[in-house]
């Protein structure tokens, strides 16, 4: 009754898969990037707390965080709740009736739960208002607006940025009465974090041993294996999800892990700097972004990863140059004279050391084989003359053999 959406999804047909396999074999990508090059990340914050739009190339994700008071679970009465909900309704070629929609939503939702809930990145104990009675329930809604590959990274970046941007109202519980304060009465309180996880996705092909980072939808569907690594800012592994038919080596996985740890740390720094700029903009009283179209469209409030982190690199370079200039000024002539003085006595030492490197031309193997032979012959002759001796005498002969061998080796060393 319904048409198969796989026919309309890029990378599902055999010609497209063969084209991508040949391109990867020649170390080329469809969009001109290198194998270890990622697309630019853009973040835009909304007027409400916890509303963030993230674009990773043509992949766009909108995340909204909300909170409500509820009852805790019986197993953990002193902790709040964190719920994640993924919606793929905005993707045109993924219909809700098709099985691809269910598979994508379930895998993405399970990965996000492992990344944020199982790793316990949010301090859930700080969300408790009254033990066994009232706790905060945090709900994160991830809406996929456009899918062009690598939904995992875009969703984790959007979820982390939204949770860090969110503020919950202050509440008091006294005499069995709850009172929730407004933003005018008391300032909203941010969430407490134990660590900041971010995922990085790699694709592996049978035609090439080089993994590809940040794949597009065409590259992701044509890949033989997909590896998703989640690291926090402390470069600790949070989650690892690997599956496919391509054989993966330990060396490739470790290479992907090292690069993913560096990438995750840079993304967390980028989110922190973007949040600081958003706070400055709010304190200045500038006009905030209103509406979904303003978040998605080309607005001056979008913060780019390449621009912000590029500015950080440019700011660090003059400081390093200043340090180098100070070090050059601190160098004086006496230090140069001391270096010359240190070099001069080393000359006779080099003359003495050169004849000592005799390991390359001495016939050590031949001597070691020929020199112990007389000792062995003497001990063997002594043993043949008295075959009817006791065990104690045999033990003494063995000790004598060892002593003769050691003496012969010492004599050989002295002769050499």
Helices and strands as residue ranges (DSSP letters): G 5-8, H 14-25, E 41-45, E 51-56, E 59-70, E 81-87, H 99-112, I 113-118, G 124-127, E 128-130, E 134-146, H 151-165, E 167-168, E 171-174, E 177-180, E 189-190, E 198-205, E 208-213, H 217-222, E 225-231, E 237-244, H 250-283, H 292-296, E 303-304, H 305-330, H 333-354, H 364-385, H 391-415
